[in-house]
Amino acid sequence: MAKKNDGTSLDSIFDELVAKMDQSKQDIFAISEESRHSYEEMKDELENVRANISRIIAEGDALEERTRSARRRLAELSGSFESFTESQVREAFELANELQVQLSLNRAEEKKFRQKRDRLQRKLQKLLQTIERAERLVNQINVATNYLSSDLEDFGDAVDKSRSKQDYSLRIIEAQEEERKRLSREIHDGPAQMMANVLLRSDLIEKTYREKGADKAFKEISSLKDMVRQALTEVRRIIYDLRPMALDDLGLVPTLKKYLETIEEYNRGVRLFFHSNGNEVRLPNNFETSIFRLVQEAVSNAIRHGKSTDIEVKMEWLAEQVSIIIKDNGSGFDQEIVKDQSFGLTGMRERIELIGGEFFINSTLGEGTVLMFHIPLKAGM
């Protein structure tokens, strides 16, 4: 009788534990949904801020042109003061001053909206992290509940899947560490070395000025300017590879054009061709970022691994989807051998699945590679 009571007590404890886990899952899900709602509202606000930035930039460009014109007019009046009345000169001065004030206000407003945009992006990132953590917790609770509610064989399958995800996570961490090492090497070998040379060169200029005079020193300064310009170009290239700021303000197509031009400039002997057909539309930030990263990864693989010299990137904007085709004339690969071993291709598939798209690949040894992505527009609008 005691054993039976013990069994009943264990069953009661077991049922209570499952019930509490279910309740916890519901609470976490509610937090996730609330965060998701806040995320959507903030994303709409961010789009409005970006629209304001675009408008203010356009107004600023127009004001800047008018200000330059007013200054030229004022210079013209000042140069021939006796040919114009005092009233004309005063009006020209007041107009130039008023336009300058408006331009300053425009620039201040642009700065304010850019700061607001940056704050919103940081908040969105934190909300996204909260949503992802909540989803992970729900998944973990589901795994535990399934274990408690099913037999050990089912739990074994869940463990295998969990281990598979863990292996993939470890590979992601390894890839991140490799990327950090690459960036560290690039900064050390590029801008850091250049800035060290700038410091040494500045000491040399002082010495040249004292010993050989101003003319020689000015020549050294000119050389120093070239060196600083090269360092700035390298820094901009590294920053652009990390996150092109134009993606937020200009959109996907202009940013891709600029990126491919930059890649062609830094890879002598490689030709890149870009085409965009159809009615281009702005997509949500996560879609544009994902598409940009997909093209970036594909082009990088074609150059680094495929040794391609001609790469064509083509975008087709259709009513319900946008298709991206990346075709190269590289060395290609055996799909049966590579498909389960390439972390780059696995990452592409994971990224495209996150935005509800499809991924196709066709490659043959010695005949190049063709990658194709289909992204549904309605899902991203």
Secondary structure, 3 states (H helix, E strand, C coil): CHHHHHHHHHHHHHHHHHHHHHHHHHHHHHHHHHHHHHHHHHHHHHHHHHHHHHHHHHHHHHHHHHHHHHHHHHHHHHHCHHHCCHHHHHHHHHHHHHHHHHHHHHHHHHHHHHHHHHHHHHHHHHHHHHHHHHHHHHHHHHHHHHHHHCCHHHHHHHHHHHHHHHHHHHHHHHHHHHHHHHHHHHHHHHHHHHHHHHHHHHHHHHHHHHHHCHHHHHHHHHHHHHHHHHHHHHHHHHHHHHCCCHHHHCCHHHHHHHHHHHHHHHCCCCEEEEEEECCCCCCCHHHHHHHHHHHHHHHHHHHHCCCCCEEEEEEEECCCEEEEEEEECCCCCCHHHHCCCCHHHHHHHHHHHHCCCEEEEEECCCCCEEEEEEEEHHHHC
